Amino acid sequence: MNHGNRLRKLLVTLYIEKQELAKRLNVSPSNISHYLKEHTFSQARIEKVCTALGITAEQFLNEDAQILKEPESFYYSENARIDLLEQIIKEKERLIQILLKNQKD
């Protein structure tokens, strides 16, 4: 398993930005970019990353593990919440337009 690729997928799954992970790990965003290019992490790095992501090492190492995206989670990015709310609003606006168009027809 490529640990850098796994980390990249987890960031997407958990709606966590590189900058947010860097903040949680107390490293620079360029360090996170470097992590994403690495094939193998040390056990210590895996443990630190997992703590920052709010997952277990087993979940990190098992690509088939189901990782839940919970908005109430401490590790859920504030920006991701805003993005999700914006998507919901856009979808509701789209549905309203469809209903109004159907009502006119």
C-alpha positions as CSV (number, residue, x, y, z in Angstrom):
1,M,0.0,0.0,0.0
2,N,1.2,3.5,-0.8
3,H,0.7,5.5,2.4
4,G,0.8,8.9,0.6
5,N,-2.0,7.9,-1.7
6,R,-4.0,6.4,1.2
7,L,-3.6,9.7,3.1
8,R,-4.8,11.6,0.0
9,K,-7.9,9.5,-0.2
10,L,-8.6,9.9,3.5
11,L,-8.3,13.6,3.3
12,V,-11.0,13.6,0.6
13,T,-13.2,11.1,2.4
14,L,-13.0,13.1,5.7
15,Y,-13.3,16.5,4.0
16,I,-10.0,17.6,5.6
17,E,-7.8,20.1,3.8
18,K,-4.0,19.8,3.7
19,Q,-3.7,23.0,5.7
20,E,-6.0,21.7,8.4
21,L,-4.0,18.5,8.7
22,A,-0.8,20.5,8.9
23,K,-2.3,22.5,11.7
24,R,-3.3,19.4,13.6
25,L,0.1,17.8,13.2
26,N,1.9,21.1,13.9
27,V,3.8,20.9,10.7
28,S,3.9,23.1,7.6
29,P,1.5,22.5,4.6
30,S,4.6,21.8,2.5
31,N,5.4,18.9,4.9
32,I,1.9,17.5,4.1
33,S,2.6,17.8,0.4
34,H,5.7,15.8,1.0
35,Y,3.8,13.1,3.0
36,L,1.4,12.7,0.1
37,K,4.3,11.8,-2.2
38,E,5.9,9.3,0.1
39,H,5.3,5.6,-0.5
40,T,5.9,4.4,3.1
41,F,5.4,6.1,6.5
42,S,7.1,5.2,9.7
43,Q,4.9,3.6,12.4
44,A,5.2,6.8,14.4
45,R,4.0,8.9,11.5
46,I,1.1,6.6,10.9
47,E,0.1,6.9,14.5
48,K,0.3,10.7,14.5
49,V,-1.6,11.0,11.2
50,C,-4.3,8.7,12.5
51,T,-4.7,10.6,15.7
52,A,-5.0,13.8,13.7
53,L,-7.6,12.3,11.3
54,G,-9.5,10.7,14.2
55,I,-9.1,7.1,12.8
56,T,-7.2,4.0,13.9
57,A,-4.0,2.7,12.4
58,E,-6.1,-0.3,11.3
59,Q,-8.4,1.9,9.4
60,F,-5.5,3.7,7.8
61,L,-3.8,0.5,6.7
62,N,-7.0,-1.3,5.5
63,E,-8.1,0.4,2.3
64,D,-11.4,-1.5,2.6
65,A,-12.2,-0.1,6.0
66,Q,-15.3,2.1,6.1
67,I,-14.5,5.5,7.3
68,L,-17.5,7.5,8.4
69,K,-17.8,11.2,7.6
70,E,-19.6,12.6,10.7
71,P,-20.3,16.3,10.8
72,E,-20.3,16.3,14.6
73,S,-16.8,14.9,14.6
74,F,-14.1,17.0,16.3
75,Y,-11.9,16.4,13.2
76,Y,-14.5,17.4,10.6
77,S,-13.2,20.5,8.9
78,E,-15.2,23.7,9.3
79,N,-14.7,24.5,5.6
80,A,-16.1,21.2,4.6
81,R,-19.3,21.9,6.6
82,I,-19.6,25.2,4.8
83,D,-19.1,23.5,1.4
84,L,-21.7,20.9,2.3
85,L,-24.2,23.5,3.3
86,E,-23.6,25.5,0.1
87,Q,-24.2,22.3,-2.0
88,I,-27.5,21.7,-0.1
89,I,-28.6,25.2,-0.8
90,K,-27.8,25.0,-4.5
91,E,-29.6,21.7,-4.8
92,K,-32.7,23.2,-3.0
93,E,-32.6,26.2,-5.3
94,R,-32.4,23.9,-8.3
95,L,-35.4,21.9,-7.2
96,I,-37.4,25.1,-6.6
97,Q,-36.7,26.2,-10.1
98,I,-37.9,22.8,-11.5
99,L,-41.1,23.0,-9.4
100,L,-41.8,26.5,-10.5
101,K,-41.2,25.6,-14.2
102,N,-43.5,22.6,-13.9
103,Q,-46.1,24.7,-12.2
104,K,-46.1,27.2,-15.2
105,D,-46.4,24.4,-17.7
